[in-house]
Amino acid sequence: MDALINSLLPLITRERAAGRALALALVVHTHGSTYRKPGAMMAIAADGEYAGLLSGGCLETDLREHAHRVIETGRAHLVTYETGGSDDLLWGLGVGCEGAMQILLFRLDAATQWQPADYLAQALSNHTRTAFAVTVESALAGLPAGSVWLPGAAGGPPHLLGGTEPPEELRTSVRSLLKEAVDSAAPGWRAAAGTRIFAAPLELPPRLLLLGGGPDALPIVALGAQLGWKVTVFDHRPAYAQATHFPGAERVALARPEELARTLDLDAFEAAVVMSHHLPSDLTYLQVLAACPIGYVGLLGPPIRRERLLADLGGGAQFGERLHAPVGLDLGGRAPEAIALAIVAEIHAVLHGRTGAAYAATRGTVPAAAPQAHR
């Protein structure tokens, strides 16, 4: 699951406002070691400016050349990179990653209603799980490569842009493909009669709740915003619950701790961190969180403080493995920014089903645990 769109939207919005077409580069297949995985996207403007990365900067210059031709001709183009073989050396890339990547480039313009960017931006704004599909290769005259499929209303037949009416059996197959991509949160393929269609789910950003808006919450909000997370700050102190203090936050709420569940929809959050530095408030927050389904609950403070709060809660068995206290990974450093990094890193690891161990220690293997879906 790698279909992030939020970092691409400023460039797409700017070029659209100016009436200029762009190219969308979409990773549709990888093999071996690659920087990004299927579903990853990059937007490339006609002047060569781009948003998003599909490699560590190794392929982007070459992709801009392909993008220019796609924008000029309107014809989609599938390019394959071998990052480790003799072709890699001949192209002058010299990446040496020993992987392969297929990237489809197709044009975004008014003729196709700027899709799928428009659709994904709306779904992101509404925090709605969805997927889109694109024709990668086609033997059908009315279905060119780069034609986009969007889910139909109320689970109906998918909507095709950039092509004519497809065979009914293909439309039915794509409808099933889109549903599978949403349900599994994983990319997928359909292949029939010389036609190959790729579907990618939209990756929704995690929603993080900070219970406490003190100065040490500032770098957590900033780091979360940089990752594209949606962060809400909740505090009972007017001096702390100031939206101007947290420009990267989606929302800043002022209410008493016992009003938390009435003020916010707690089912909407994937993670919460209790960090008010006020013992009675933190106890109330923990009591409320114990009764809600948030999968990650972090508690700031030393173990002795944790034990006191859990004793007042009756042991804290209500949390099971959800409680992370003291919150954060053991990264070292005591500055607020270092603590924020440790907290954000642990949340990121837990939500992706990882332990937070060094890649060298795990030999780069993916653990058996599946990532937590962002509702």
MIKOL-927012 format. One record per residue (C-alpha): chain; x, y, z. Coordinates in pm, 1 decimal, padded with zeros to 6 digits. Each point is the difference from the previous one (the first is absolute). Layout:
<vose:A, u:X, v:Y, w:Z>
...
END
This chain:
<vose:A, u:00000.0, v:00000.0, w:00000.0>
<vose:A, u:00185.9, v:00303.1, w:-00125.4>
<vose:A, u:-00250.5, v:00230.0, w:-00172.1>
<vose:A, u:00065.9, v:00325.5, w:00183.4>
<vose:A, u:-00149.2, v:00306.6, w:-00170.3>
<vose:A, u:00018.8, v:00289.8, w:00247.4>
<vose:A, u:00355.2, v:00109.2, w:-00085.3>
<vose:A, u:-00088.8, v:00014.6, w:-00371.5>
<vose:A, u:-00307.5, v:00219.5, w:00032.0>
<vose:A, u:00163.3, v:00346.8, w:00024.4>
<vose:A, u:00178.5, v:-00045.1, w:-00334.0>
<vose:A, u:-00306.5, v:-00152.3, w:-00166.5>
<vose:A, u:-00220.7, v:00281.6, w:00129.6>
<vose:A, u:00243.5, v:00265.4, w:-00123.4>
<vose:A, u:00032.5, v:-00145.3, w:-00349.3>
<vose:A, u:-00372.3, v:-00058.1, w:-00030.5>
<vose:A, u:-00074.1, v:00361.5, w:00095.0>
<vose:A, u:00238.3, v:00109.7, w:-00275.1>
<vose:A, u:-00166.5, v:-00232.2, w:-00251.8>
<vose:A, u:00313.7, v:-00208.1, w:-00049.1>
<vose:A, u:-00006.7, v:-00379.2, w:-00031.3>
<vose:A, u:00226.9, v:-00217.8, w:00215.7>
<vose:A, u:00122.7, v:-00356.4, w:-00005.7>
<vose:A, u:-00076.0, v:-00242.3, w:00280.8>
<vose:A, u:00263.5, v:-00269.3, w:00047.9>
<vose:A, u:-00138.0, v:-00310.2, w:00169.9>
<vose:A, u:00203.7, v:-00300.9, w:00115.5>
<vose:A, u:-00190.1, v:-00306.3, w:-00119.6>
<vose:A, u:00253.2, v:-00278.1, w:00060.1>
<vose:A, u:00321.7, v:-00055.9, w:00191.8>
<vose:A, u:00238.7, v:-00289.5, w:00050.6>
<vose:A, u:00281.7, v:-00023.5, w:00249.0>
<vose:A, u:00130.6, v:00303.8, w:00186.1>
<vose:A, u:-00170.3, v:00325.2, w:-00103.4>
<vose:A, u:-00041.7, v:00337.7, w:00170.4>
<vose:A, u:-00379.6, v:00005.3, w:-00046.9>
<vose:A, u:-00256.9, v:-00272.7, w:-00054.6>
<vose:A, u:-00308.8, v:-00042.4, w:-00225.1>
<vose:A, u:-00247.8, v:00282.1, w:00043.8>
<vose:A, u:00261.5, v:00270.5, w:00060.5>
<vose:A, u:-00056.7, v:00314.2, w:-00205.7>
<vose:A, u:00185.8, v:00304.4, w:-00123.2>
<vose:A, u:-00138.6, v:00309.5, w:-00176.2>
<vose:A, u:00216.1, v:00163.1, w:-00268.7>
<vose:A, u:-00074.9, v:00341.2, w:-00152.5>
<vose:A, u:00080.0, v:00102.3, w:-00356.9>
<vose:A, u:00291.1, v:00215.0, w:00120.5>
<vose:A, u:00156.3, v:-00300.8, w:00173.5>
<vose:A, u:-00094.2, v:00088.8, w:00356.0>
<vose:A, u:-00123.3, v:-00303.0, w:00189.6>
<vose:A, u:-00156.6, v:-00103.0, w:00329.0>
<vose:A, u:00054.5, v:-00336.4, w:00162.1>
<vose:A, u:00287.7, v:-00244.0, w:-00034.9>
<vose:A, u:00008.5, v:-00343.4, w:-00160.1>
<vose:A, u:00369.0, v:-00052.7, w:00068.9>
<vose:A, u:00263.9, v:00171.0, w:00206.1>
<vose:A, u:00036.8, v:00251.9, w:-00282.6>
<vose:A, u:00161.0, v:-00252.6, w:-00234.8>
<vose:A, u:-00282.6, v:-00039.2, w:-00253.3>
<vose:A, u:-00173.1, v:00335.8, w:00018.7>
<vose:A, u:00209.7, v:00174.6, w:-00266.6>
<vose:A, u:-00073.0, v:-00274.2, w:-00251.3>
<vose:A, u:-00367.3, v:-00005.8, w:00099.4>
<vose:A, u:-00028.2, v:00371.2, w:-00073.3>
<vose:A, u:00104.8, v:-00066.9, w:-00360.4>
<vose:A, u:-00267.6, v:-00266.2, w:-00037.4>
<vose:A, u:-00254.3, v:00226.2, w:00169.1>
<vose:A, u:00067.6, v:00280.6, w:-00247.1>
<vose:A, u:-00086.2, v:-00229.5, w:-00291.4>
<vose:A, u:-00312.0, v:-00127.6, w:00174.9>
<vose:A, u:-00121.5, v:00354.8, w:00062.0>
<vose:A, u:00072.6, v:00100.3, w:-00360.1>
<vose:A, u:-00159.6, v:-00302.1, w:-00168.8>
<vose:A, u:-00266.6, v:-00101.8, w:00251.1>
<vose:A, u:00108.2, v:-00362.2, w:-00040.2>
<vose:A, u:00077.8, v:-00199.1, w:00312.5>
<vose:A, u:00339.1, v:-00166.3, w:00023.6>
<vose:A, u:00121.1, v:-00299.2, w:00200.7>
<vose:A, u:00368.1, v:00010.9, w:00095.1>
<vose:A, u:00204.3, v:-00273.6, w:00168.5>
<vose:A, u:00311.4, v:00058.0, w:00208.3>
<vose:A, u:00246.3, v:-00274.4, w:00097.9>
<vose:A, u:00195.6, v:00149.5, w:00291.3>
<vose:A, u:00294.3, v:-00233.3, w:00021.1>
<vose:A, u:00051.4, v:-00172.2, w:-00332.4>
<vose:A, u:00202.9, v:00104.3, w:-00304.9>
<vose:A, u:-00279.6, v:00230.9, w:-00118.8>
<vose:A, u:00035.4, v:00195.3, w:00323.1>
<vose:A, u:00365.1, v:00069.1, w:-00079.5>
<vose:A, u:-00068.2, v:00078.8, w:-00364.7>
<vose:A, u:-00260.1, v:00262.0, w:00094.9>
<vose:A, u:00251.7, v:00158.8, w:00233.8>
<vose:A, u:-00226.9, v:-00050.7, w:00301.9>
<vose:A, u:00239.2, v:-00224.2, w:00191.6>
<vose:A, u:-00257.4, v:-00061.9, w:00271.5>
<vose:A, u:00106.6, v:-00354.2, w:00084.6>
<vose:A, u:-00317.4, v:-00082.3, w:00194.4>
<vose:A, u:-00050.2, v:-00332.2, w:-00179.9>
<vose:A, u:-00367.5, v:00067.4, w:-00062.3>
<vose:A, u:-00240.6, v:00069.4, w:-00284.3>
<vose:A, u:-00280.4, v:00253.2, w:-00026.3>
<vose:A, u:-00273.2, v:00059.1, w:-00257.2>
<vose:A, u:-00148.5, v:00348.9, w:-00007.6>
<vose:A, u:-00299.2, v:00113.4, w:-00205.5>
<vose:A, u:-00010.7, v:00366.8, w:-00095.5>
<vose:A, u:-00329.4, v:00149.4, w:-00117.6>
<vose:A, u:-00134.5, v:00350.2, w:-00045.9>
<vose:A, u:-00217.9, v:00193.9, w:00243.6>
<vose:A, u:-00208.2, v:00266.1, w:-00174.3>
<vose:A, u:-00347.4, v:00146.9, w:-00036.5>
<vose:A, u:-00098.3, v:-00259.8, w:-00261.0>
<vose:A, u:00003.8, v:-00270.8, w:00267.1>
<vose:A, u:-00117.5, v:00232.0, w:00279.2>
<vose:A, u:00343.8, v:-00012.3, w:00166.9>
<vose:A, u:-00066.4, v:-00354.0, w:00113.2>
<vose:A, u:00089.6, v:-00186.6, w:00208.4>
<vose:A, u:00150.4, v:00297.4, w:00187.2>
<vose:A, u:-00333.5, v:00175.0, w:00057.3>
<vose:A, u:-00168.2, v:-00313.8, w:00123.9>
<vose:A, u:00283.7, v:-00091.6, w:00235.4>
<vose:A, u:00021.7, v:00354.8, w:00137.5>
<vose:A, u:-00370.0, v:-00007.5, w:00088.6>
<vose:A, u:00029.6, v:-00342.7, w:00161.7>
<vose:A, u:00301.1, v:00121.6, w:00198.1>
<vose:A, u:-00193.3, v:00305.1, w:00118.8>
<vose:A, u:-00288.9, v:-00221.5, w:00112.8>
<vose:A, u:00237.2, v:-00266.7, w:00138.8>
<vose:A, u:-00179.4, v:-00261.4, w:-00210.5>
<vose:A, u:00156.0, v:-00332.2, w:-00095.9>
<vose:A, u:-00001.3, v:-00048.1, w:-00376.7>
<vose:A, u:00205.7, v:-00108.3, w:-00298.8>
<vose:A, u:00050.0, v:00086.3, w:-00364.9>
<vose:A, u:00112.4, v:-00202.7, w:-00300.5>
<vose:A, u:00187.3, v:00081.6, w:-00318.4>
<vose:A, u:00039.9, v:-00187.1, w:-00327.6>
<vose:A, u:00367.2, v:-00089.7, w:-00033.8>
<vose:A, u:-00011.1, v:-00192.9, w:-00328.9>
<vose:A, u:-00292.6, v:-00054.3, w:-00235.1>
<vose:A, u:-00082.4, v:-00181.1, w:-00322.8>
<vose:A, u:-00340.1, v:00173.5, w:-00018.2>
<vose:A, u:-00022.1, v:00297.5, w:-00234.4>
<vose:A, u:-00235.0, v:00190.8, w:00229.0>
<vose:A, u:00201.9, v:-00058.5, w:00314.4>
<vose:A, u:00340.2, v:00168.1, w:-00025.3>
<vose:A, u:00273.4, v:-00036.8, w:00257.3>
<vose:A, u:-00036.5, v:00267.7, w:00265.8>
<vose:A, u:-00380.7, v:-00008.1, w:00005.2>
<vose:A, u:-00118.3, v:00030.6, w:00360.0>
<vose:A, u:-00269.1, v:-00198.7, w:00181.4>
<vose:A, u:-00175.9, v:00139.8, w:00307.5>
<vose:A, u:-00242.4, v:-00186.6, w:00228.7>
<vose:A, u:-00365.1, v:00038.1, w:-00087.5>
<vose:A, u:-00254.3, v:00155.8, w:00232.3>
<vose:A, u:-00136.9, v:-00230.1, w:00270.8>
<vose:A, u:00217.3, v:-00287.3, w:-00119.9>
<vose:A, u:-00133.0, v:00022.2, w:-00354.4>
<vose:A, u:00194.2, v:-00045.0, w:-00326.4>
<vose:A, u:00330.1, v:00190.2, w:-00012.6>
<vose:A, u:00027.8, v:00326.7, w:-00187.3>
<vose:A, u:00250.4, v:00005.2, w:-00288.9>
<vose:A, u:00182.1, v:00317.2, w:-00107.6>
<vose:A, u:00222.2, v:00023.6, w:-00305.3>
<vose:A, u:-00162.9, v:-00290.5, w:-00182.7>
<vose:A, u:-00323.6, v:-00107.5, w:-00168.0>
<vose:A, u:-00255.6, v:-00250.4, w:00127.4>
<vose:A, u:00191.2, v:-00317.7, w:00096.8>
<vose:A, u:-00135.9, v:-00356.2, w:-00028.0>
<vose:A, u:-00241.1, v:-00075.4, w:00282.8>
<vose:A, u:00208.0, v:-00290.9, w:00125.9>
<vose:A, u:00303.1, v:00228.6, w:00032.7>
<vose:A, u:-00201.0, v:00263.7, w:00184.5>
<vose:A, u:-00124.5, v:-00268.4, w:00240.5>
<vose:A, u:00355.1, v:-00125.1, w:00050.4>
<vose:A, u:00131.5, v:00349.3, w:00078.3>
<vose:A, u:-00285.5, v:00057.4, w:00243.6>
<vose:A, u:00111.4, v:-00311.9, w:00187.9>
<vose:A, u:00365.5, v:00107.9, w:-00021.6>
<vose:A, u:-00074.0, v:00339.2, w:00157.1>
<vose:A, u:-00198.0, v:-00159.2, w:00282.4>
<vose:A, u:00282.8, v:-00243.4, w:00073.8>
<vose:A, u:00253.7, v:00284.0, w:00008.8>
<vose:A, u:-00209.4, v:00189.7, w:00255.1>
<vose:A, u:-00076.0, v:-00304.9, w:00214.0>
<vose:A, u:00358.8, v:-00126.1, w:00007.4>
<vose:A, u:00169.5, v:00343.6, w:-00000.5>
<vose:A, u:00235.4, v:-00148.3, w:-00260.2>
<vose:A, u:00057.7, v:00051.8, w:-00373.4>
<vose:A, u:-00129.1, v:-00254.6, w:-00250.2>
<vose:A, u:-00020.8, v:-00092.4, w:-00366.5>
<vose:A, u:-00245.8, v:-00122.4, w:-00260.9>
<vose:A, u:00120.0, v:-00142.9, w:-00332.0>
<vose:A, u:-00219.4, v:-00116.3, w:-00288.3>
<vose:A, u:00005.3, v:00008.5, w:-00381.3>
<vose:A, u:00329.6, v:00185.4, w:-00013.3>
<vose:A, u:-00118.1, v:00258.5, w:00250.6>
<vose:A, u:00170.3, v:00058.3, w:00337.3>
<vose:A, u:-00156.7, v:00224.7, w:00262.8>
<vose:A, u:00165.1, v:00101.9, w:00327.4>
<vose:A, u:-00188.0, v:00115.8, w:00310.9>
<vose:A, u:00142.9, v:00182.5, w:00301.1>
<vose:A, u:-00170.7, v:00089.0, w:00328.4>
<vose:A, u:00027.4, v:00349.5, w:00141.8>
<vose:A, u:00220.6, v:-00000.7, w:00308.6>
<vose:A, u:-00170.7, v:00206.7, w:00266.6>
<vose:A, u:00219.2, v:00183.6, w:00251.4>
<vose:A, u:-00020.1, v:-00101.8, w:00367.4>
<vose:A, u:-00203.4, v:00216.9, w:00234.9>
<vose:A, u:00184.2, v:00082.4, w:00323.4>
<vose:A, u:-00152.3, v:00145.5, w:00316.5>
<vose:A, u:00226.0, v:00190.4, w:00239.3>
<vose:A, u:-00152.4, v:00037.7, w:00345.9>
<vose:A, u:00196.4, v:00297.1, w:00120.5>
<vose:A, u:00107.8, v:00307.6, w:-00190.4>
<vose:A, u:00312.8, v:00103.1, w:00187.2>
<vose:A, u:00322.2, v:00114.9, w:-00167.0>
<vose:A, u:00119.8, v:-00358.9, w:-00045.3>
<vose:A, u:-00301.6, v:-00069.3, w:-00221.8>
<vose:A, u:00122.8, v:00252.2, w:-00258.3>
<vose:A, u:00270.5, v:-00218.4, w:-00159.9>
<vose:A, u:-00231.7, v:-00303.3, w:-00001.2>
<vose:A, u:-00258.5, v:00194.9, w:-00198.2>
<vose:A, u:00269.7, v:00131.7, w:-00233.9>
<vose:A, u:00143.1, v:-00347.2, w:-00067.5>
<vose:A, u:-00346.3, v:-00148.4, w:-00045.1>
<vose:A, u:-00096.0, v:00271.8, w:-00245.7>
<vose:A, u:00319.7, v:-00058.0, w:-00196.7>
<vose:A, u:-00101.4, v:-00366.2, w:-00033.5>
<vose:A, u:-00346.0, v:00102.5, w:-00116.7>
<vose:A, u:-00172.0, v:-00114.6, w:00320.4>
<vose:A, u:-00319.5, v:00160.0, w:00123.9>
<vose:A, u:00071.0, v:00118.2, w:00354.5>
<vose:A, u:-00252.3, v:00123.7, w:00256.0>
<vose:A, u:00112.1, v:00175.5, w:00319.1>
<vose:A, u:-00231.5, v:-00008.4, w:00303.6>
<vose:A, u:00059.7, v:00195.4, w:00322.0>
<vose:A, u:-00205.0, v:00145.0, w:00286.6>
<vose:A, u:00226.1, v:00303.5, w:00041.6>
<vose:A, u:-00086.4, v:00302.2, w:-00216.8>
<vose:A, u:00363.1, v:00111.8, w:-00004.5>
<vose:A, u:00100.9, v:-00329.1, w:-00165.0>
<vose:A, u:-00300.4, v:-00073.7, w:-00222.8>
<vose:A, u:00091.9, v:00267.2, w:-00252.7>
<vose:A, u:-00029.4, v:-00079.3, w:-00369.8>
<vose:A, u:00267.4, v:00259.3, w:-00077.1>
<vose:A, u:00249.8, v:-00209.3, w:00198.3>
<vose:A, u:-00055.5, v:-00301.0, w:-00228.1>
<vose:A, u:-00015.5, v:00104.8, w:-00366.1>
<vose:A, u:00051.3, v:-00360.4, w:-00108.3>
<vose:A, u:-00291.9, v:-00138.1, w:00202.2>
<vose:A, u:-00330.1, v:-00086.4, w:-00162.7>
<vose:A, u:-00187.1, v:00108.5, w:00313.3>
<vose:A, u:00066.3, v:00146.3, w:00344.2>
<vose:A, u:-00277.5, v:-00064.7, w:00255.0>
<vose:A, u:-00056.6, v:00167.8, w:00337.7>
<vose:A, u:-00202.0, v:-00200.1, w:00254.1>
<vose:A, u:00036.4, v:-00168.6, w:00337.0>
<vose:A, u:00143.6, v:-00354.7, w:00008.7>
<vose:A, u:-00333.6, v:-00152.3, w:00102.7>
<vose:A, u:-00156.7, v:00155.6, w:-00311.6>
<vose:A, u:00242.5, v:-00174.4, w:-00237.2>
<vose:A, u:-00237.8, v:-00268.9, w:-00128.6>
<vose:A, u:-00279.4, v:00254.4, w:-00048.7>
<vose:A, u:00225.2, v:00246.0, w:-00180.8>
<vose:A, u:00175.9, v:-00233.7, w:-00243.9>
<vose:A, u:-00089.3, v:-00316.7, w:-00188.8>
<vose:A, u:00264.0, v:-00224.4, w:00152.2>
<vose:A, u:-00077.8, v:-00282.5, w:-00242.7>
<vose:A, u:00157.1, v:00214.0, w:-00272.6>
<vose:A, u:00354.1, v:-00014.6, w:00142.4>
<vose:A, u:00267.1, v:-00264.1, w:-00049.8>
<vose:A, u:00229.6, v:00129.1, w:00275.1>
<vose:A, u:-00012.2, v:00218.1, w:00310.9>
<vose:A, u:00273.2, v:00134.7, w:00227.7>
<vose:A, u:-00078.4, v:00108.8, w:00356.8>
<vose:A, u:00237.4, v:00284.2, w:00080.7>
<vose:A, u:-00169.2, v:00272.1, w:00202.8>
<vose:A, u:00258.9, v:-00013.5, w:00284.4>
<vose:A, u:-00298.6, v:00027.1, w:00236.5>
<vose:A, u:-00055.0, v:-00320.5, w:00196.8>
<vose:A, u:-00379.2, v:00027.7, w:00056.5>
<vose:A, u:-00055.6, v:00092.9, w:-00365.4>
<vose:A, u:00214.9, v:-00286.8, w:-00125.1>
<vose:A, u:-00194.1, v:-00241.6, w:00220.5>
<vose:A, u:-00328.7, v:00118.9, w:-00148.5>
<vose:A, u:00138.9, v:-00026.8, w:-00351.4>
<vose:A, u:00112.7, v:-00356.4, w:00064.8>
<vose:A, u:-00339.3, v:-00093.1, w:00140.8>
<vose:A, u:-00168.3, v:00127.8, w:-00315.0>
<vose:A, u:00251.5, v:-00162.3, w:-00236.1>
<vose:A, u:-00031.6, v:-00335.5, w:00175.6>
<vose:A, u:-00360.5, v:-00016.9, w:-00118.5>
<vose:A, u:00064.1, v:00094.5, w:-00365.7>
<vose:A, u:00153.3, v:-00200.0, w:-00288.5>
<vose:A, u:00306.6, v:00216.1, w:-00072.8>
<vose:A, u:00272.6, v:-00250.9, w:-00085.7>
<vose:A, u:00297.3, v:00193.8, w:00131.6>
<vose:A, u:-00002.3, v:00184.3, w:00334.6>
<vose:A, u:00321.5, v:00166.7, w:00110.0>
<vose:A, u:00067.9, v:00143.0, w:00345.1>
<vose:A, u:00274.0, v:00254.4, w:00057.3>
<vose:A, u:00200.7, v:-00019.6, w:00320.8>
<vose:A, u:00226.2, v:-00235.9, w:00196.1>
<vose:A, u:-00097.8, v:-00354.2, w:00106.5>
<vose:A, u:-00073.6, v:00107.7, w:00358.7>
<vose:A, u:-00263.5, v:00242.9, w:-00129.1>
<vose:A, u:-00146.0, v:-00270.5, w:-00224.0>
<vose:A, u:-00029.1, v:-00241.8, w:00293.4>
<vose:A, u:-00177.2, v:00259.1, w:00212.3>
<vose:A, u:-00253.7, v:00076.1, w:-00274.4>
<vose:A, u:-00059.4, v:-00366.7, w:-00081.2>
<vose:A, u:-00050.3, v:-00077.8, w:00368.4>
<vose:A, u:-00269.5, v:00268.3, w:00012.8>
<vose:A, u:-00156.1, v:-00161.2, w:-00307.6>
<vose:A, u:-00008.7, v:-00337.9, w:00168.0>
<vose:A, u:00298.2, v:-00146.3, w:-00182.9>
<vose:A, u:-00053.5, v:00115.1, w:-00356.1>
<vose:A, u:-00094.8, v:-00343.2, w:-00134.9>
<vose:A, u:-00263.1, v:00176.0, w:-00214.8>
<vose:A, u:00273.7, v:00111.5, w:-00238.6>
<vose:A, u:00156.7, v:-00335.9, w:-00070.4>
<vose:A, u:00293.0, v:00061.1, w:-00235.7>
<vose:A, u:-00132.9, v:00336.6, w:-00112.9>
<vose:A, u:00176.5, v:00198.0, w:00271.9>
<vose:A, u:00354.2, v:00123.0, w:-00068.1>
<vose:A, u:00144.6, v:00149.3, w:00315.4>
<vose:A, u:00240.8, v:00164.6, w:00014.9>
<vose:A, u:-00092.0, v:00104.5, w:-00352.2>
<vose:A, u:00257.2, v:-00004.1, w:-00281.0>
<vose:A, u:00298.2, v:-00196.6, w:-00124.9>
<vose:A, u:00333.2, v:-00000.5, w:00180.3>
<vose:A, u:00183.4, v:00232.3, w:-00239.5>
<vose:A, u:00194.0, v:00205.1, w:00251.9>
<vose:A, u:-00014.8, v:00374.7, w:00056.2>
<vose:A, u:-00209.4, v:00200.5, w:00246.0>
<vose:A, u:-00080.1, v:00313.0, w:-00198.8>
<vose:A, u:-00370.2, v:00049.1, w:-00090.3>
<vose:A, u:00080.3, v:-00059.4, w:-00367.5>
<vose:A, u:00179.4, v:-00327.2, w:00078.9>
<vose:A, u:-00289.1, v:-00118.8, w:00216.9>
<vose:A, u:-00244.9, v:00094.6, w:-00275.4>
<vose:A, u:00203.5, v:-00199.4, w:-00250.9>
<vose:A, u:-00004.1, v:-00303.5, w:00229.8>
<vose:A, u:-00377.9, v:00025.7, w:00046.9>
<vose:A, u:-00081.5, v:00048.6, w:-00368.1>
<vose:A, u:00240.0, v:-00280.1, w:-00097.5>
<vose:A, u:-00168.2, v:-00247.7, w:00234.7>
<vose:A, u:-00349.2, v:00091.4, w:-00118.9>
<vose:A, u:00112.7, v:-00033.0, w:-00361.1>
<vose:A, u:00151.8, v:-00341.4, w:00069.2>
<vose:A, u:-00302.2, v:-00134.9, w:00188.1>
<vose:A, u:-00247.5, v:00118.2, w:-00263.4>
<vose:A, u:00206.4, v:-00174.5, w:-00267.5>
<vose:A, u:00034.4, v:-00323.7, w:00193.8>
<vose:A, u:00371.4, v:00050.5, w:00067.7>
<vose:A, u:00211.0, v:-00029.5, w:00313.5>
<vose:A, u:00214.2, v:00307.0, w:-00054.2>
<vose:A, u:00316.5, v:-00211.5, w:-00010.2>
<vose:A, u:00293.2, v:00099.2, w:-00219.5>
<vose:A, u:-00016.5, v:-00127.9, w:-00358.8>
<vose:A, u:00346.4, v:-00145.6, w:00046.3>
<vose:A, u:-00129.5, v:-00212.7, w:00287.6>
<vose:A, u:-00298.7, v:-00125.4, w:-00198.6>
<vose:A, u:00198.3, v:-00039.5, w:-00324.6>
<vose:A, u:-00265.2, v:00213.5, w:-00164.2>
<vose:A, u:-00266.8, v:-00269.4, w:00029.1>
<vose:A, u:-00369.9, v:00083.4, w:00035.7>
<vose:A, u:-00151.4, v:-00135.5, w:00322.2>
<vose:A, u:-00299.4, v:-00229.8, w:00000.4>
<vose:A, u:-00216.5, v:00256.8, w:00175.4>
<vose:A, u:-00230.5, v:00183.9, w:-00237.7>
<vose:A, u:-00019.6, v:00378.8, w:00011.5>
<vose:A, u:-00295.9, v:00150.4, w:00178.3>
<vose:A, u:-00253.1, v:00137.2, w:-00247.8>
<vose:A, u:-00065.1, v:00371.4, w:00025.1>
<vose:A, u:-00374.4, v:00015.7, w:00032.2>
END
